[in-house]
Amino acid sequence: MMTISVCMIVKNEEAQLAACLDSLKPIADEIVIVDTGSTDGTKEIAARYADRIYDFPWIDDFAAARNFAFSKATMDYIYTADADEVIDEDNIRLFRRVKELLPPETEIVQMYYLNLMEENTAYNSKRELRPKLFKRLRTFEWINPVHETVRLDPVVYNSDIEIQHLAKGSHAKRDFATFQKALKKGMRLDKVLHSMYAKELFIAGDSDDLAEAVPFFEQSLADTSRSADEQREARCVLARAYRICGNTAGFFRLCLRDVIAVPCSEMCSEIGRYFYDSGNYAEALCWLNDAIFETEAVITILSQGKDNLALLSDCYEKTGDSESAEKYRKMADEWELPETV
């Protein structure tokens, strides 16, 4: 049976850490805790569960802290956890089964992450597969009987294990600050981070967060090496920022560029909200209907969700169609994130 190192980075997690570690004890062969500057009782709580506790000076880099934690692991596999995660008894049993039966060539095990809508900042469903368990040492091997080559793609197993994310408060402001610090250091966001920044701004960003992001996304839009998807994300973020700050010319320049090609839900939503704010409810109806029912989301499915349905209902109310207003009000009340994407 394989062995597991649980590796965590923590900071001021005294309210949640014990519940997390209680749920991980049954599957852990060792627990490695890396503290990045706690000023509460986090380290004292960690000491009740782990013999291996390390300090790591925070350098605005989550990857660096996780790499340090991984470097301290000694078991066959590494399970990475956050302090606001809990695994219930049913899923602990599934985890033990995986621990007993996982083929040794498996390098990554994915598990279902259950998102709470009220604290979600970057995901489009309630239940999403994430890589959570990693083979500590990778073995390279030759494959194929002819034209042999070294297998480079990892062997991934998608398990049925579910992890509950019990976040207390949004981490969006922390994430936005980390993005900005990285950009000021000259870091180029890769395609994944570009998409995540856009998603967090659309889901959890306020006017200040959007204003701070404008220089980066303007630069991204002008960067011909960026992919079409990245440039479209940039147009959507900038359209929202321009609408909110009153840059009407910039707003319509970006919107028109999108809708003359293949319009997306986010851009139709922004146009609908522009006309709503302008008091043109009949025009807003058209664009909000397109956003919700006629186009695809490129950043977040929330552009087709509760808030726009409620706004659509209000538009119908203001244009005298009470029956439609009630219909979409009910749809807004009942709307939820999809189980999976």
C-alpha positions as CSV (number, residue, x, y, z in Angstrom):
1,M,0.0,0.0,0.0
2,M,1.3,3.4,-0.9
3,T,2.2,6.0,1.7
4,I,1.0,9.7,1.7
5,S,2.6,12.9,2.8
6,V,-0.1,15.6,3.4
7,C,1.5,19.0,2.6
8,M,0.0,22.3,3.5
9,I,0.8,26.0,3.5
10,V,-1.0,28.0,6.1
11,K,-1.3,31.5,7.6
12,N,-3.6,32.5,10.4
13,E,-5.9,29.5,10.0
14,E,-6.6,28.8,13.7
15,A,-10.4,28.8,13.0
16,Q,-10.3,26.0,10.4
17,L,-7.1,24.1,10.7
18,A,-8.1,21.5,13.3
19,A,-11.2,20.4,11.4
20,C,-9.1,20.0,8.2
21,L,-6.4,18.0,10.0
22,D,-8.9,15.8,11.8
23,S,-10.3,14.7,8.5
24,L,-6.8,14.1,7.0
25,K,-5.4,12.0,9.9
26,P,-6.9,8.7,8.7
27,I,-5.2,8.9,5.3
28,A,-1.9,10.6,6.2
29,D,1.4,8.8,6.9
30,E,3.1,12.2,7.6
31,I,1.8,15.8,7.8
32,V,4.0,18.6,6.6
33,I,2.9,22.1,7.6
34,V,4.6,25.2,6.2
35,D,3.6,28.4,7.9
36,T,4.1,31.7,5.9
37,G,3.8,34.1,8.8
38,S,0.9,33.3,11.2
39,T,0.3,35.7,14.1
40,D,-2.5,33.6,15.7
41,G,-2.6,30.1,17.1
42,T,-2.1,28.3,13.8
43,K,1.3,26.7,14.6
44,E,0.2,25.6,18.1
45,I,-2.8,23.8,16.5
46,A,-0.6,22.3,13.8
47,A,1.8,20.9,16.4
48,R,-1.0,18.7,17.7
49,Y,-1.1,16.9,14.4
50,A,2.3,17.3,12.7
51,D,5.9,16.8,13.8
52,R,7.2,18.5,10.7
53,I,6.4,22.2,10.9
54,Y,8.4,24.8,8.9
55,D,8.5,28.5,8.5
56,F,8.7,30.0,5.0
57,P,9.0,33.8,4.6
58,W,6.2,35.0,2.4
59,I,7.4,36.3,-1.0
60,D,4.0,36.8,-2.7
61,D,4.3,33.5,-4.4
62,F,2.1,30.5,-3.6
63,A,4.0,28.2,-5.9
64,A,7.2,28.9,-4.1
65,A,5.7,28.0,-0.8
66,R,4.1,24.8,-2.1
67,N,7.4,23.8,-3.7
68,F,9.1,24.2,-0.4
69,A,6.4,22.1,1.3
70,F,6.7,19.4,-1.3
71,S,10.5,19.4,-0.8
72,K,10.0,18.3,2.8
73,A,7.8,15.3,1.9
74,T,9.2,11.8,2.2
75,M,6.3,9.4,1.4
76,D,5.3,7.8,-2.0
77,Y,2.6,10.3,-2.8
78,I,1.9,13.9,-1.8
79,Y,-1.6,15.1,-1.0
80,T,-1.9,18.9,-1.1
81,A,-4.6,20.5,1.0
82,D,-5.8,23.9,2.1
83,A,-7.0,24.6,5.7
84,D,-10.6,25.3,4.6
85,E,-11.0,21.8,3.1
86,V,-12.7,18.9,4.8
87,I,-13.1,15.2,3.7
88,D,-16.1,13.5,5.3
89,E,-16.2,9.9,6.4
90,D,-17.7,8.4,3.2
91,N,-14.9,10.0,1.2
92,I,-12.2,9.0,3.7
93,R,-13.3,5.4,2.9
94,L,-13.0,6.1,-0.8
95,F,-9.6,7.6,-0.2
96,R,-8.4,4.6,1.8
97,R,-9.6,2.4,-1.1
98,V,-7.5,4.4,-3.5
99,K,-4.6,4.2,-1.2
100,E,-4.8,0.4,-1.1
101,L,-5.5,-0.3,-4.8
102,L,-3.9,2.6,-6.8
103,P,-1.7,1.1,-9.6
104,P,1.9,2.2,-8.8
105,E,2.4,3.7,-12.3
106,T,-0.3,6.4,-11.5
107,E,1.3,9.8,-11.1
108,I,-1.7,12.1,-10.4
109,V,-5.0,11.4,-8.8
110,Q,-7.8,13.9,-9.4
111,M,-10.6,14.5,-6.9
112,Y,-13.9,16.4,-7.0
113,Y,-13.7,19.8,-5.4
114,L,-17.1,21.1,-4.1
115,N,-17.4,24.8,-4.5
116,L,-19.6,27.0,-2.3
117,M,-21.4,29.5,-4.6
118,E,-21.2,32.4,-2.1
119,E,-17.4,32.2,-1.8
120,N,-16.7,31.1,-5.4
121,T,-14.2,33.5,-7.1
122,A,-13.0,31.6,-10.2
123,Y,-15.0,28.4,-11.0
124,N,-18.0,27.6,-13.1
125,S,-19.6,24.6,-11.4
126,K,-20.3,23.2,-8.0
127,R,-18.2,20.1,-8.5
128,E,-14.9,20.1,-10.5
129,L,-12.1,17.6,-10.8
130,R,-8.8,18.9,-9.5
131,P,-5.3,17.3,-9.2
132,K,-4.8,16.6,-5.5
133,L,-2.5,13.6,-5.1
134,F,0.9,13.5,-6.7
135,K,3.5,10.9,-7.0
136,R,6.6,12.3,-5.2
137,L,9.2,10.8,-7.5
138,R,8.5,10.3,-11.2
139,T,10.0,7.3,-13.1
140,F,10.6,7.8,-16.8
141,E,10.0,4.7,-19.0
142,W,10.2,3.8,-22.6
143,I,7.0,2.9,-24.4
144,N,5.9,1.5,-27.8
145,P,7.4,-1.7,-29.4
146,V,8.7,0.3,-32.4
147,H,9.6,4.0,-32.8
148,E,9.9,3.8,-29.0
149,T,9.8,7.0,-27.0
150,V,9.8,8.1,-23.4
151,R,6.3,8.5,-21.9
152,L,6.0,12.2,-21.1
153,D,2.3,12.6,-20.3
154,P,1.5,11.8,-16.7
155,V,-0.7,8.8,-15.8
156,V,-3.8,10.4,-14.3
157,Y,-6.6,8.7,-12.4
158,N,-9.9,10.4,-11.9
159,S,-11.3,9.3,-8.6
160,D,-14.8,9.7,-7.1
161,I,-13.4,11.3,-3.9
162,E,-15.2,14.6,-3.0
163,I,-13.5,17.4,-1.0
164,Q,-15.6,20.0,0.7
165,H,-14.4,23.5,0.4
166,L,-15.7,25.4,3.5
167,A,-14.3,28.8,2.9
168,K,-15.0,31.5,5.4
169,G,-14.8,34.7,3.4
170,S,-13.6,35.4,-0.1
171,H,-9.9,35.3,-1.1
172,A,-10.4,37.5,-4.1
173,K,-8.7,40.6,-2.7
174,R,-5.7,38.6,-1.7
175,D,-5.5,37.1,-5.2
176,F,-5.9,40.4,-6.9
177,A,-3.1,41.8,-4.8
178,T,-0.9,38.9,-5.7
179,F,-1.6,39.3,-9.4
180,Q,-0.7,43.0,-9.2
181,K,2.6,42.3,-7.3
182,A,3.6,39.7,-9.9
183,L,2.8,42.1,-12.7
184,K,4.8,44.9,-11.1
185,K,7.8,42.5,-10.9
186,G,7.5,42.1,-14.7
187,M,6.0,38.6,-14.7
188,R,4.1,37.6,-17.8
189,L,0.9,35.8,-17.0
190,D,0.6,32.6,-19.0
191,K,-2.6,31.5,-20.6
192,V,-4.0,29.8,-17.5
193,L,-3.3,32.7,-15.2
194,H,-4.6,35.2,-17.8
195,S,-7.9,33.3,-17.8
196,M,-8.0,33.0,-14.0
197,Y,-7.4,36.7,-13.5
198,A,-10.2,37.5,-15.9
199,K,-12.6,35.0,-14.2
200,E,-11.9,36.4,-10.7
201,L,-12.5,39.9,-11.9
202,F,-15.8,39.0,-13.4
203,I,-17.0,36.9,-10.5
204,A,-15.6,38.9,-7.5
205,G,-14.0,42.1,-8.7
206,D,-15.3,45.5,-7.7
207,S,-14.7,48.8,-9.6
208,D,-11.4,49.4,-7.9
209,D,-10.1,45.9,-8.8
210,L,-11.2,46.4,-12.4
211,A,-9.5,49.8,-12.6
212,E,-6.3,48.4,-11.3
213,A,-6.4,45.6,-13.9
214,V,-7.0,47.9,-16.9
215,P,-3.3,48.6,-17.7
216,F,-2.5,44.9,-17.8
217,F,-5.5,43.9,-20.0
218,E,-4.9,46.9,-22.4
219,Q,-1.4,45.6,-22.8
220,S,-2.6,42.1,-23.3
221,L,-5.1,43.3,-26.0
222,A,-2.2,45.0,-27.8
223,D,0.1,42.0,-27.5
224,T,-0.1,40.1,-30.9
225,S,1.5,37.1,-29.3
226,R,-1.5,36.5,-27.1
227,S,-4.0,33.9,-28.3
228,A,-7.5,34.8,-29.6
229,D,-9.0,33.5,-26.4
230,E,-6.8,35.7,-24.3
231,Q,-7.5,38.8,-26.4
232,R,-11.2,38.0,-26.1
233,E,-10.9,37.8,-22.3
234,A,-9.1,41.1,-22.3
235,R,-11.9,42.8,-24.4
236,C,-14.5,41.5,-21.9
237,V,-12.7,42.7,-18.8
238,L,-11.9,46.1,-20.4
239,A,-15.5,46.5,-21.6
240,R,-16.8,46.0,-18.0
241,A,-14.1,48.4,-16.6
242,Y,-14.9,51.0,-19.3
243,R,-18.6,50.7,-18.7
244,I,-18.3,51.2,-15.0
245,C,-15.9,54.2,-15.3
246,G,-17.9,55.9,-18.0
247,N,-15.5,55.4,-20.9
248,T,-18.4,55.1,-23.4
249,A,-16.3,55.4,-26.6
250,G,-13.8,52.7,-25.4
251,F,-16.7,50.5,-24.3
252,F,-18.5,50.5,-27.6
253,R,-15.3,50.1,-29.6
254,L,-14.6,46.8,-27.7
255,C,-18.2,45.6,-27.8
256,L,-18.6,46.2,-31.5
257,R,-15.4,44.3,-32.2
258,D,-16.9,41.3,-30.4
259,V,-20.4,41.3,-31.7
260,I,-19.6,41.6,-35.4
261,A,-17.7,38.3,-35.0
262,V,-19.2,35.7,-32.7
263,P,-20.8,37.5,-29.7
264,C,-20.2,36.1,-26.3
265,S,-22.5,36.1,-23.3
266,E,-20.2,38.4,-21.2
267,M,-20.2,41.1,-23.9
268,C,-23.9,40.9,-24.5
269,S,-24.4,41.2,-20.8
270,E,-22.2,44.3,-20.6
271,I,-24.2,46.0,-23.4
272,G,-27.5,45.1,-21.7
273,R,-26.3,46.6,-18.5
274,Y,-25.2,49.7,-20.3
275,F,-28.7,50.2,-21.7
276,Y,-30.3,49.3,-18.4
277,D,-28.2,52.0,-16.6
278,S,-29.1,54.4,-19.4
279,G,-32.8,53.8,-18.8
280,N,-33.4,52.1,-22.2
281,Y,-35.1,49.0,-20.8
282,A,-36.4,47.7,-24.2
283,E,-32.9,47.7,-25.7
284,A,-31.5,46.2,-22.5
285,L,-34.0,43.3,-22.8
286,C,-32.7,42.3,-26.2
287,W,-29.1,42.2,-25.1
288,L,-29.8,40.4,-21.8
289,N,-31.8,37.8,-23.6
290,D,-28.9,37.2,-25.9
291,A,-26.5,37.0,-23.0
292,I,-28.6,34.4,-21.2
293,F,-30.1,32.3,-23.9
294,E,-28.4,32.9,-27.3
295,T,-24.6,33.1,-26.7
296,E,-21.8,31.1,-25.0
297,A,-19.9,32.3,-22.0
298,V,-16.1,32.6,-22.5
299,I,-15.1,33.6,-19.0
300,T,-17.9,32.7,-16.5
301,I,-21.2,31.0,-16.7
302,L,-22.5,33.6,-14.2
303,S,-23.2,35.9,-17.2
304,Q,-26.1,33.6,-17.9
305,G,-27.1,33.3,-14.3
306,K,-29.0,34.7,-11.3
307,D,-28.0,38.4,-11.5
308,N,-28.8,38.8,-15.2
309,L,-32.0,36.9,-14.9
310,A,-33.0,39.2,-12.1
311,L,-32.1,42.2,-14.3
312,L,-34.0,40.8,-17.2
313,S,-37.0,40.4,-14.9
314,D,-36.7,44.0,-13.8
315,C,-36.6,45.2,-17.5
316,Y,-39.8,43.3,-18.2
317,E,-41.4,44.9,-15.2
318,K,-40.3,48.4,-16.3
319,T,-41.7,47.8,-19.8
320,G,-45.0,46.7,-18.4
321,D,-44.8,42.9,-19.0
322,S,-45.5,41.6,-15.5
323,E,-46.1,38.1,-16.6
324,S,-42.6,37.8,-18.1
325,A,-41.1,39.7,-15.2
326,E,-42.5,37.0,-12.8
327,K,-41.3,34.2,-15.0
328,Y,-37.7,35.4,-15.0
329,R,-37.8,36.4,-11.3
330,K,-38.6,32.8,-10.5
331,M,-35.8,31.6,-12.8
332,A,-33.4,33.9,-11.0
333,D,-34.5,32.6,-7.6
334,E,-34.1,29.0,-8.7
335,W,-30.8,29.4,-10.6
336,E,-27.7,27.5,-9.4
337,L,-24.3,26.7,-10.7
338,P,-24.3,23.5,-12.7
339,E,-23.0,20.4,-11.0
340,T,-20.2,20.0,-13.5
341,V,-19.0,21.7,-16.7
